[in-house]
C-alpha cells in the first residue's frame, strides 16, 4: 500500500476544491445567488457542449440552458452586476 505516492494528488484535489469554494463564496458577496450559480455552471456546461456526440446529449444541454434562463434575473440591468463577483463565479466554474 503506497500512501506516500497518493498524497500529492490528494493535496492538489483539496486545494482545487478549496479554491472553487473560495471563489464561489467571494462571488455571492457581491452578486445575487442565482447569477453566481448560473455563471459557475457555465464551466461544466461548456465541457458538456464540447464533448457531446449524440443528439440526446444536446437535448440535455438545451434543458440545462433553459434552467439557466430561469435562474438569471433578466429584468435587471447588466451594469448592476458587480464585475469582480461575476469573474469570481466564472473562475469557480472554470
Residue, then its C-alpha position, 0 to 999 in steps of 0.5 A: x500500500x503506497x500512501x506516500x505516492x497518493x498524497x500529492x494528488x490528494x493535496x492538489x484535489x483539496x486545494x482545487x476544491x478549496x479554491x472553487x469554494x473560495x471563489x464561489x463564496x467571494x462571488x455571492x458577496x457581491x452578486x445575487x445567488x442565482x447569477x453566481x450559480x448560473x455563471x459557475x455552471x457555465x464551466x461544466x456546461x461548456x465541457x458538456x457542449x464540447x464533448x457531446x456526440x449524440x443528439x440526446x446529449x444536446x437535448x440535455x444541454x438545451x434543458x440545462x440552458x433553459x434552467x439557466x434562463x430561469x435562474x438569471x434575473x433578466x429584468x435587471x440591468x447588466x451594469x448592476x452586476x458587480x464585475x469582480x463577483x461575476x469573474x469570481x463565479x466564472x473562475x469557480x466554474x472554470 
